[in-house]
Amino acid sequence: MEDVNSLPPSARRRLDRPLPAPPDALRRGPFRAGAFRSPARGPRTAVVLGRWLGAALLLCFATGLVSHLLQDPPSRLLAVGLPTRPPWGYRVTQGLHVACGLAAVPLAGAKLWSVYPRLFEWPPARSVRHALERAAVAALVAAVLLELFTGLLNTLQWYPWPFPFRQTHYWTAWTAVGALLVHLAVKAPEIAAHWRRARSVPPAGRRAVLAATAAAVGAVTLTTAGQSVPWLRALDLFAPRRPGAGGSALPVNRTAAQAGTVAVPADWHLTVNGPTPYRLDLAALRALPQTTAVLPIACVEGWSANGQWTGVPLPDLLRRAGLPPGSAVRVTSLEADGPYRTTDVPAPYADHPRTLLALALDGRPLTPDHGFPARLIAPDRPGVLQTKWVTRIDPL
């Protein structure tokens, strides 16, 4: 974006030229003089709340990028590899993403409360520059609210809109961050003036507002973060998933019935393609050397939990098909359709000794909802990429 100060003086004068003032007869309701009298509002309150909200949004943005790249890696990353260690890395980043997003809800409400009288400034636009500044703020507020609203409903797996969630969430995040940077640049002098604690006695109510906001953020975090933080499970009151509840260590997002794979064919077999392709039925798979690994299922909705998985290491299956180390593969499910019916497994995962074609969970054969007869489980991958009901493996 071109800096306004780099424009010719004549252009800057046009931007700052006062616009015609609207008639005073329009000053009704919140537009009337003195409509907002709370002493707790003010630049210092807005700056403090803005710091907290900005930190939450930027951390949310950074961790969201991690999730997006893992689900849609550019081809260059597919070639050089994505991280596979630590195996719980995605569990941490996505847990932080959802926790920060939930914490940003009360923060955004408090921030809007501290500044919304500015929406009713008189005159609404003093100059072209002022009108552009307010338009940028409107874009920022709209993007942040849309991002938080759609993200919150995604944790509930409720999508009452016609557009694709993940792509919209991703591009709205870029819009929000871009608008935030523009807003910070415009407001930099005012932010700098109120960044440090004032030496004078704060207006009545400011500390109460900040304390109430901090308490709301703490309450939201403590009662929802247990879905991904084991030592907070006892306080997990309002999160949409409660790992361990009902005797099941791992919740299920998509059941076999929802996927249309209730009845596994009696002649089910695994096909592995390569220079020396082969097919194995379930008995033959179980007869191969097995490995057990403790790996988490970490879902994009924010919940995660460890499981003890037993199965055949994927590298062993690929070497048997004649595929050399460094090969990327595509895993296909019995699921009839859906965006995650297939998943591409980059070479670092395909070569990892703890990437398994799992046949058992916690010492028992897989149930249909957990992917019977076989499912993929790999370290540091989103749960949606841990394909269930696997039937075929193909080289890429």
DRENZABA-188816 format. One line per field, with one value per residue (C-alpha): residue number from 1; residue in one letter; x, y, z. Coordinates in steps of 0.25 Angstrom, whole numbers, plus 5000, padded with zeros to 4 digits. Layout:
% DRENZABA-188816
num = NUM  ...
residu = A  ...
u = X  ...
v = Y  ...
w = Z  ...
This chain:
% DRENZABA-188816
num = 1  2  3  4  5  6  7  8  9  10  11  12  13  14  15  16  17  18  19  20  21  22  23  24  25  26  27  28  29  30  31  32  33  34  35  36  37  38  39  40  41  42  43  44  45  46  47  48  49  50  51  52  53  54  55  56  57  58  59  60  61  62  63  64  65  66  67  68  69  70  71  72  73  74  75  76  77  78  79  80  81  82  83  84  85  86  87  88  89  90  91  92  93  94  95  96  97  98  99  100  101  102  103  104  105  106  107  108  109  110  111  112  113  114  115  116  117  118  119  120  121  122  123  124  125  126  127  128  129  130  131  132  133  134  135  136  137  138  139  140  141  142  143  144  145  146  147  148  149  150  151  152  153  154  155  156  157  158  159  160  161  162  163  164  165  166  167  168  169  170  171  172  173  174  175  176  177  178  179  180  181  182  183  184  185  186  187  188  189  190  191  192  193  194  195  196  197  198  199  200  201  202  203  204  205  206  207  208  209  210  211  212  213  214  215  216  217  218  219  220  221  222  223  224  225  226  227  228  229  230  231  232  233  234  235  236  237  238  239  240  241  242  243  244  245  246  247  248  249  250  251  252  253  254  255  256  257  258  259  260  261  262  263  264  265  266  267  268  269  270  271  272  273  274  275  276  277  278  279  280  281  282  283  284  285  286  287  288  289  290  291  292  293  294  295  296  297  298  299  300  301  302  303  304  305  306  307  308  309  310  311  312  313  314  315  316  317  318  319  320  321  322  323  324  325  326  327  328  329  330  331  332  333  334  335  336  337  338  339  340  341  342  343  344  345  346  347  348  349  350  351  352  353  354  355  356  357  358  359  360  361  362  363  364  365  366  367  368  369  370  371  372  373  374  375  376  377  378  379  380  381  382  383  384  385  386  387  388  389  390  391  392  393  394  395  396
residu = M  E  D  V  N  S  L  P  P  S  A  R  R  R  L  D  R  P  L  P  A  P  P  D  A  L  R  R  G  P  F  R  A  G  A  F  R  S  P  A  R  G  P  R  T  A  V  V  L  G  R  W  L  G  A  A  L  L  L  C  F  A  T  G  L  V  S  H  L  L  Q  D  P  P  S  R  L  L  A  V  G  L  P  T  R  P  P  W  G  Y  R  V  T  Q  G  L  H  V  A  C  G  L  A  A  V  P  L  A  G  A  K  L  W  S  V  Y  P  R  L  F  E  W  P  P  A  R  S  V  R  H  A  L  E  R  A  A  V  A  A  L  V  A  A  V  L  L  E  L  F  T  G  L  L  N  T  L  Q  W  Y  P  W  P  F  P  F  R  Q  T  H  Y  W  T  A  W  T  A  V  G  A  L  L  V  H  L  A  V  K  A  P  E  I  A  A  H  W  R  R  A  R  S  V  P  P  A  G  R  R  A  V  L  A  A  T  A  A  A  V  G  A  V  T  L  T  T  A  G  Q  S  V  P  W  L  R  A  L  D  L  F  A  P  R  R  P  G  A  G  G  S  A  L  P  V  N  R  T  A  A  Q  A  G  T  V  A  V  P  A  D  W  H  L  T  V  N  G  P  T  P  Y  R  L  D  L  A  A  L  R  A  L  P  Q  T  T  A  V  L  P  I  A  C  V  E  G  W  S  A  N  G  Q  W  T  G  V  P  L  P  D  L  L  R  R  A  G  L  P  P  G  S  A  V  R  V  T  S  L  E  A  D  G  P  Y  R  T  T  D  V  P  A  P  Y  A  D  H  P  R  T  L  L  A  L  A  L  D  G  R  P  L  T  P  D  H  G  F  P  A  R  L  I  A  P  D  R  P  G  V  L  Q  T  K  W  V  T  R  I  D  P  L
u = 5000  5006  5009  5000  5012  5019  5007  5009  5005  4993  4988  4990  4982  4971  4971  4970  4960  4948  4935  4922  4916  4903  4891  4890  4876  4882  4889  4879  4881  4895  4899  4895  4906  4910  4903  4914  4919  4926  4940  4945  4946  4958  4970  4978  4967  4966  4981  4982  4971  4977  4990  4983  4974  4985  4994  4983  4980  4994  4997  4984  4988  5002  4997  4986  4996  5003  4990  4987  5001  5000  4987  4990  5005  5011  5018  5032  5029  5024  5038  5047  5038  5030  5033  5030  5036  5032  5020  5011  5015  5002  4994  5001  4999  4985  4981  4987  4980  4966  4970  4974  4962  4952  4960  4959  4944  4942  4954  4948  4935  4943  4951  4938  4932  4944  4943  4929  4926  4936  4925  4916  4926  4921  4923  4924  4935  4943  4951  4954  4966  4957  4947  4957  4963  4949  4946  4959  4954  4941  4948  4956  4944  4936  4948  4951  4936  4934  4947  4943  4929  4932  4944  4935  4924  4935  4939  4924  4925  4913  4913  4900  4906  4908  4923  4934  4939  4954  4957  4948  4955  4968  4966  4958  4970  4979  4969  4968  4983  4985  4975  4981  4994  4988  4981  4993  5001  4990  4988  5003  5005  4992  4996  5011  5005  4997  5005  5011  5004  5000  5006  4993  4981  4973  4959  4948  4944  4956  4963  4950  4948  4961  4960  4946  4952  4964  4955  4946  4958  4963  4949  4947  4961  4961  4947  4950  4966  4964  4960  4975  4982  4981  4984  4972  4962  4955  4951  4947  4932  4929  4938  4931  4939  4943  4954  4952  4937  4928  4940  4946  4960  4958  4945  4940  4938  4932  4926  4926  4911  4913  4924  4916  4925  4917  4918  4933  4933  4935  4946  4953  4968  4979  4985  4999  5004  5018  5029  5024  5010  5002  4989  4987  4975  4973  4978  4991  4993  4992  5002  5013  5022  5015  5019  5013  5014  5007  5002  4992  4980  4979  4967  4966  4954  4964  4963  4974  4977  4987  4985  4993  4993  4998  5000  5009  5020  5016  5031  5031  5019  5025  5038  5031  5024  5038  5036  5050  5052  5047  5035  5022  5009  4994  4985  4970  4959  4946  4939  4930  4933  4937  4949  4958  4954  4969  4981  4995  5006  5019  5032  5036  5024  5024  5038  5036  5036  5025  5015  5006  4995  4988  4980  4978  4975  4979  4981  4968  4964  4959  4944  4937  4937  4952  4955  4953  4959  4972  4975  4987  4993  5005  5013  5010  4998  4984  4974  4966  4979  4979  4971  4961  4956  4969  4967  4979  4992  4998  5011  5011
v = 5000  5014  5023  5035  5044  5040  5046  5060  5072  5075  5061  5061  5074  5068  5056  5065  5075  5076  5069  5076  5074  5067  5075  5075  5069  5056  5056  5046  5035  5031  5042  5053  5060  5054  5041  5032  5036  5024  5029  5015  5017  5024  5022  5015  5005  5003  5001  4991  4983  4984  4978  4966  4964  4967  4956  4946  4949  4948  4935  4930  4934  4927  4914  4914  4915  4903  4895  4900  4896  4882  4880  4887  4887  4894  4885  4891  4887  4873  4871  4876  4870  4875  4873  4860  4863  4865  4855  4864  4877  4879  4875  4888  4897  4894  4894  4908  4912  4908  4913  4927  4928  4925  4935  4945  4945  4952  4961  4965  4969  4977  4984  4988  4993  5002  5008  5007  5022  5025  5019  5030  5042  5055  5058  5043  5046  5059  5057  5047  5042  5041  5033  5024  5021  5018  5009  5001  5000  4994  4984  4980  4978  4971  4961  4958  4956  4947  4939  4937  4934  4923  4918  4916  4908  4900  4895  4890  4884  4893  4900  4908  4915  4912  4915  4905  4908  4905  4913  4925  4924  4924  4936  4944  4942  4949  4960  4962  4962  4972  4981  4980  4985  4996  5000  5000  5008  5019  5019  5017  5031  5030  5015  5020  5031  5022  5009  5011  5012  5026  5032  5039  5032  5024  5028  5020  5007  5005  4995  4988  4987  4981  4971  4967  4964  4957  4948  4945  4941  4932  4926  4923  4917  4908  4902  4899  4896  4883  4877  4878  4880  4867  4873  4883  4871  4873  4887  4883  4888  4895  4890  4882  4870  4863  4852  4841  4843  4831  4822  4825  4831  4836  4844  4841  4853  4844  4831  4819  4822  4836  4832  4821  4810  4802  4789  4785  4776  4761  4761  4773  4774  4785  4788  4794  4798  4800  4793  4780  4782  4773  4770  4766  4762  4765  4752  4754  4768  4763  4752  4763  4768  4778  4791  4798  4814  4824  4835  4846  4849  4864  4870  4883  4886  4887  4874  4864  4851  4840  4826  4813  4808  4795  4792  4790  4801  4808  4808  4793  4792  4802  4794  4781  4788  4792  4807  4813  4822  4836  4832  4840  4832  4834  4826  4823  4820  4811  4824  4827  4842  4854  4863  4854  4841  4841  4847  4850  4845  4853  4845  4849  4843  4831  4828  4830  4817  4821  4824  4811  4805  4802  4790  4792  4803  4801  4787  4784  4782  4795  4798  4802  4817  4817  4812  4796  4789  4798  4813  4822  4828  4837  4846  4861  4861  4867  4857  4859  4853  4841  4833  4822  4810  4809  4800  4805  4811  4817  4824  4839
w = 5000  4996  5008  5008  5012  4999  4991  4984  4994  4985  4986  5001  5002  4995  5005  5017  5011  5020  5015  5017  5030  5031  5037  5052  5051  5049  5063  5069  5079  5080  5070  5080  5088  5101  5098  5104  5118  5123  5129  5128  5113  5107  5099  5110  5112  5097  5096  5107  5101  5087  5092  5098  5086  5076  5083  5082  5068  5063  5071  5065  5051  5052  5057  5047  5036  5042  5041  5027  5022  5027  5021  5007  5006  4994  4985  4989  5003  4999  4992  5004  5015  5026  5041  5047  5061  5072  5069  5078  5071  5063  5076  5083  5071  5068  5083  5084  5071  5077  5091  5086  5077  5088  5097  5086  5087  5100  5097  5084  5091  5101  5091  5083  5096  5098  5085  5079  5082  5071  5062  5065  5064  5058  5047  5042  5032  5034  5021  5011  5019  5031  5023  5017  5032  5036  5024  5028  5043  5037  5029  5041  5050  5040  5037  5052  5055  5043  5047  5061  5058  5047  5056  5068  5060  5054  5067  5068  5054  5050  5037  5034  5022  5007  5006  5009  5023  5022  5010  5015  5029  5023  5014  5024  5033  5023  5022  5037  5039  5027  5032  5046  5041  5034  5046  5055  5045  5045  5060  5063  5069  5078  5082  5086  5094  5103  5102  5116  5129  5132  5145  5148  5155  5145  5143  5151  5145  5136  5145  5147  5132  5130  5142  5137  5123  5129  5137  5125  5117  5128  5130  5116  5115  5127  5124  5109  5108  5115  5102  5098  5111  5119  5133  5131  5127  5141  5137  5123  5124  5111  5101  5090  5092  5105  5102  5112  5115  5114  5115  5101  5101  5087  5082  5068  5058  5047  5049  5040  5038  5034  5024  5018  5022  5032  5025  5021  5009  5013  5003  5008  5004  5004  4991  4991  4977  4973  4964  4971  4975  4984  4991  5006  5013  5028  5033  5025  5030  5044  5041  5038  5048  5057  5064  5075  5077  5086  5076  5078  5070  5069  5061  5055  5064  5076  5083  5084  5092  5092  5087  5087  5073  5068  5053  5041  5039  5026  5021  5022  5013  5003  5003  5000  4988  4983  4986  4990  5002  4999  4992  4995  4994  4994  5003  4999  5008  5006  5009  4996  4996  5004  5004  5012  5005  5000  5007  5001  5011  5008  5009  5023  5028  5019  5023  5038  5046  5055  5043  5044  5036  5050  5052  5067  5077  5092  5090  5084  5069  5063  5063  5051  5056  5058  5044  5044  5037  5036  5037  5036  5048  5047  5056  5056  5046  5047  5050  5037  5030  5038  5028  5033  5026  5017  5005  4995  4995  4982  4979  4975
